[in-house]
C-alpha cells in the first residue's frame, strides 16, 4: 500500500505494483476464490495489495510470501524489550514476566519505538487501562521518520486507531481492529529509510497507569525510491460554517497516495431528527482549484451504503458508531481496491449538507435555525443555492418534497495518506482543550 508505481519499461526497476496487475494475477484469483470460503485469506490478499503480484518477485517488503524464505530481520518493540534489540528481550525478573507495561505520567511522553536504520513497521498493538473518552482524546500519538523534527503523524490516540469521538467498539477492517473493544491494532505498513520514532504523550492531566504494546517491524537491507512515507492528519471543527466544506485533508504538497479517512460527527440537536449526511466528498489533486476531479454523491454513498446510515463493518468502508440517542456517527472509507494517487498535491473535503422534508426545513427557517437551502426534490431537482443570498422556503408556492440544506455540526476526521517525503506542510495538532471539548456520552 505504500508502494508507488514504477516504470514498466525499465528492466532494472521493480515491476509496477498497481491494482490492474493485482486483479489480473493468478495469485489474486486464487486468493479471491479462497476468500469466499475462508475469511482468513484476507491477510494474504491485503499483503498482495502492497507487495505486488509478480510471481517471480521474491523481494516482498514485509516477507508475506508465506512459503518463501526472506532475509529480513524481524523485531518487536515492547516494554520487555524496547526497540527490539537483538537477544535482549525479557531480562527482568529472571526472564519471567517482569515488565509487561509502562506508565505515562500527566504531561509526559513515552517512546514506543526509537531506532535508526531502514525498515518497515507492519503491525502495532496497544492497550491502556483508561479508555475513557477524555483519555482517548487527550493522549496523542506521533510518528517521526528519518530523524525529522516534525511528526508525519500527530493524532489523538483513539482517533488514530480507526474510531473517533473518544469511543471504542469491537471491529475489524483492512487497516485497523479492536478485538473486544479493549485494544488498538494498526496494520498499516510504514516504511522508513533512516530511522523511526513513535511517541505517545499524555495531555490528560491524569496518570495513565498501564500501557501495554508491541510495535512489530522488519529491518530491510535496501531502500526503494518508490517507497512512500505514511502520514496522518486530524482536525476538528466544533461548529462548521454554513456553506463551507469541512477539509478532511487540507492541501498537502508532494507526490503520494490518499489512503482514506475516518470521520466523526456530533450532529447538531437544533436540527432535531433531520438527516445530516447529504454532503458530497470532493477530492482535488494535481492542480485542481475551484472544482475537484473526484466528486461523490452523498455521505452514506461514500462508504457504500444508502438511504441512511446504520452501524456496519466492511473491509474498506463502514460505520462503527450510529447512535440516534447521542446524535453521533463514526464512519470510514479506505481506498485500497480503488487507489487514489497524486503527483503534486491533494486536498479532500466534505460538504456540510443535510436534508429533511420541505415542511420541516421551512419550520427550521421560521425558528431561525442556521441553514441555507440547497435543493428540493419532488421527482425532479429544484436548485436554490446562491452564494450571495439564502432562499426562504415558502411551502405555499414552492415544490414539496425532500429539501437539502447547508447546516452546522461538530465534525472531526483523521485522514491517512502516503507522501514521498518524511514530513509534510500541514498544521500541528490542535490543543487538548479543543480535542476533549463536549465529548458526548449516554446519560
QUIPEPE-V835898 format. One record per pair of residues at least 6 apart in sequence whose ideal C-beta (glycine too) atoms are under 8 Angstrom apart, sorted by the first residue. I is the first residue (numbers start at 1). J is the second residue. Records with the same first field share a line. If there is no record, write none. Layout:
# QUIPEPE-V835898
I: J, J
This chain:
# QUIPEPE-V835898
1: 49, 50, 188, 189, 257, 259, 336, 418
2: 50, 120, 189, 190, 191, 227, 228, 229, 230, 257, 418
3: 17, 50, 51, 52, 61, 224, 226, 227, 228
4: 17, 226, 227, 228, 255, 256, 257, 341, 420
5: 16, 17, 18, 226, 341
6: 13, 14, 15, 16, 17, 226
7: 13, 16
8: 15, 16
13: 226
14: 52, 57, 59, 224, 226
15: 21, 52, 54, 57
17: 50, 51, 52, 53
18: 339
19: 337, 338, 339
21: 52, 53, 54
22: 28, 48, 49, 52, 53
25: 48, 53, 55
26: 55
27: 48, 53, 55
28: 45, 48, 53
31: 41, 44, 45, 48
32: 45
34: 41
35: 41, 42, 45
42: 174, 315
43: 64
44: 64, 66
46: 174, 187, 336
47: 60, 62, 64
49: 336, 337
50: 61, 62, 189
51: 60, 61, 62, 64, 65
52: 60
58: 65, 68, 70
60: 70
61: 120, 189, 191, 218, 220, 224, 227
62: 72, 120, 122, 189, 218
63: 70, 72, 74, 218
71: 221
72: 218, 219, 220, 221
73: 218, 219
74: 216, 217, 218
75: 83, 84, 119, 216, 217, 218, 219
76: 84, 89, 214, 215, 216, 217
77: 83, 84, 112, 113, 115, 213, 214, 215, 217
78: 84, 89, 100, 212, 213, 214, 215
79: 99, 100, 101, 102, 212, 213
80: 89, 90, 92, 98, 99, 100
81: 88, 89, 90, 91
82: 111, 112, 113
83: 113, 114, 115
84: 115, 215, 217
90: 98
91: 98
92: 98, 99
93: 99
100: 212
101: 210, 211, 212
102: 110, 211
103: 207, 208, 209, 210, 211
104: 110, 139, 200, 201, 202, 207, 208, 211
105: 202, 207, 208
106: 202, 203, 204, 205, 206, 207
107: 202, 203, 205
108: 201, 202
109: 199, 200, 201, 202
110: 199, 200, 201, 202, 211
111: 197, 198, 199
112: 124, 126, 198, 199, 200, 213, 215
113: 121, 196, 197, 198, 215, 217
114: 196, 197, 198
115: 195, 196, 197
116: 194, 195
117: 194, 195, 219
118: 191, 192, 193, 194, 219, 220, 221, 222, 223
119: 191, 192, 196, 217, 218, 219, 220
120: 189, 190, 191, 192, 217, 218, 220
121: 189, 190, 191, 192, 196, 198, 215, 216, 217
122: 187, 189, 216, 217, 218
123: 185, 186, 187, 214, 215, 216
124: 184, 185, 186, 198, 213, 214, 215, 216
125: 183, 184, 185, 213, 214, 216
126: 161, 183, 184, 185, 211, 212, 213
127: 182, 183, 184, 210, 211, 212, 213
128: 135, 139, 157, 208, 210, 211, 212
129: 208, 209, 210
130: 206, 208, 209
131: 158, 168, 182
132: 166
133: 158, 165, 166, 167, 436, 439, 441
134: 166, 204, 436, 439
135: 157, 204, 206, 208
136: 156, 157, 158, 159, 166, 167, 168
137: 156, 157, 158, 159, 166, 432, 435, 436, 439
138: 156, 202, 203, 204, 205, 432, 435, 436
139: 156, 157, 158, 200, 201, 202, 203, 204, 208
140: 154, 155, 156, 157, 200, 201, 203, 429, 432
141: 153, 154, 155, 156, 157, 160, 198, 199, 200
142: 151, 153, 154, 155, 198, 199, 200, 201
143: 151, 152, 153, 190, 196, 197, 198, 199, 230, 232
144: 150, 151, 152, 195, 196, 197, 198, 199, 422
145: 152, 190, 192, 193, 194, 195, 196, 229, 230, 422, 423
146: 192, 193, 194, 195, 229, 422
147: 194, 195
148: 422, 423
149: 423
150: 423, 424
151: 199, 423
152: 229, 230, 231, 232, 419, 422, 423, 424
153: 160, 230, 231, 232
154: 232, 233, 234, 428, 429
155: 232, 233, 234, 414, 429
156: 234, 429, 435
157: 184, 200
158: 164, 166, 167, 168, 184
159: 234, 262, 264, 412, 414
160: 186, 232, 234, 414
161: 176, 178, 184, 185, 186
162: 171, 173, 175, 176, 177, 178, 186, 262, 320, 332
163: 169, 171, 178, 262, 320, 321, 330
164: 262, 263, 264, 321, 330, 412, 413, 414
165: 264, 266, 321, 328, 330, 412, 439, 440
166: 436, 439
167: 320, 321, 328, 330
168: 178, 181, 182
169: 178, 181, 320, 321
170: 178, 179, 180, 181
171: 177, 178, 313, 318, 320
172: 178, 179, 313
173: 313, 314, 315, 316, 318, 332, 334
174: 187, 315, 316, 334, 336
175: 186, 187, 188, 259, 260, 334, 336, 416
176: 184, 185, 186, 187, 188
177: 185, 187
178: 184, 185
179: 185
188: 230, 259, 416
189: 230
190: 196, 229, 230
191: 220, 223, 227, 228, 229, 230
192: 229, 422
193: 223, 227, 422
196: 217
198: 215
200: 211
202: 208
203: 432
204: 432
228: 255, 256, 257, 418, 419, 420
229: 418, 419, 420, 421, 422
230: 416, 417, 418
231: 252, 256, 416, 417, 418, 419, 424
232: 414, 415, 416, 417
233: 249, 250, 252, 414, 415, 417, 424, 426
234: 412, 413, 414, 415, 429, 430
235: 247, 248, 250, 412, 413, 430
236: 410, 411, 412, 413, 430, 434, 435
237: 246, 410, 411, 412
238: 410, 434, 437, 438
239: 408, 409, 410
240: 246, 352, 408, 409, 410, 411
241: 408
242: 352, 370, 371, 372, 406, 407, 408
243: 372, 385, 387, 406
244: 352
245: 279, 282, 349, 350, 351, 352
246: 349, 350, 351, 352, 411, 413
247: 347, 348, 349
248: 261, 263, 281, 348, 349, 350, 413, 415
249: 258, 261, 346, 347, 348, 415, 417
250: 347, 426, 427
251: 284, 345, 346, 347
252: 345, 346, 347, 417, 419, 424, 425, 426
253: 344, 345, 424, 425
254: 344, 345, 419, 420, 421, 424
255: 342, 343, 344, 419, 420
256: 341, 342, 346, 417, 418, 419, 420
257: 339, 340, 341, 342, 417, 418
258: 283, 285, 335, 340, 342, 346, 348, 415, 417
259: 334, 335, 336, 416, 417, 418
260: 316, 332, 333, 334, 335, 336, 415, 416
261: 332, 333, 348, 413, 414, 415, 416
262: 330, 331, 332, 413, 414
263: 330, 331, 332, 350, 411, 412, 413
264: 321, 328, 329, 330, 411, 412, 413
265: 276, 328, 329, 330, 409, 410, 411, 412
266: 326, 327, 328, 409, 410, 411, 438, 440
267: 276, 327, 328, 329, 409, 410
268: 276, 327, 407, 408, 409, 410
269: 327
270: 364, 369, 370
271: 354, 356, 364, 369, 371, 407
272: 360
273: 324
274: 354, 355, 356, 360, 361, 364, 407
275: 308, 354, 355, 356
276: 299, 329, 354, 407, 409
277: 298, 299, 300, 309, 329, 354
278: 298, 299, 351, 353, 354, 355, 404
279: 298, 299, 350, 351, 352, 353, 354
280: 295, 296, 297, 298, 299, 302, 350, 351, 353
281: 294, 295, 296, 299, 302, 348, 349, 350
282: 292, 294, 295, 296, 348, 349, 350, 351
283: 292, 293, 294, 295, 340, 346, 347, 348
284: 291, 292, 293, 345, 346, 347, 348, 349
285: 293, 294, 340, 342, 343, 344, 345, 346, 347
286: 293, 342, 343, 344, 345, 346
287: 344, 345
288: 347
294: 340
296: 302
299: 309, 331, 350
300: 306, 307, 308, 309
302: 317, 333, 350
303: 309, 317, 318, 319, 331, 332, 333
304: 314, 316, 317, 333
305: 312, 319
309: 319, 322, 329, 331
310: 319, 322
311: 319, 320, 321, 322
312: 318, 319
313: 320
315: 334, 336
316: 333, 334, 335, 336, 337
317: 331, 332, 333, 334
318: 331, 332
319: 329, 330, 331, 332
320: 330, 331, 332
321: 328, 329, 330
322: 329
323: 329, 442
325: 442
326: 440, 441, 442
327: 440
328: 440
334: 416
340: 346
346: 417
348: 415
350: 411
351: 406
352: 406, 407, 408, 409, 411
353: 374, 404, 405, 406, 407
354: 404, 405, 407
355: 402, 403, 404, 405
356: 364, 402, 403, 405
357: 400, 401, 402, 403
358: 376, 393, 395, 398, 399, 400, 401, 402, 403
359: 395, 400
360: 403
361: 371, 373, 393, 403, 405
362: 393, 394, 395
364: 371, 405
365: 371, 373, 392, 393
370: 407, 408
371: 390, 405, 406, 407
372: 385, 390, 405, 406
373: 384, 385, 390, 391, 392, 393, 403, 404, 405
374: 383, 384, 385, 403, 404, 405, 406
375: 381, 382, 383, 384, 385, 403, 404
376: 382, 384, 393, 398, 399, 400, 401, 402, 403, 404
377: 401, 402, 403, 404
378: 399, 400, 401, 402
379: 401
382: 398, 399
384: 391
385: 391, 406
393: 403
410: 438
429: 435
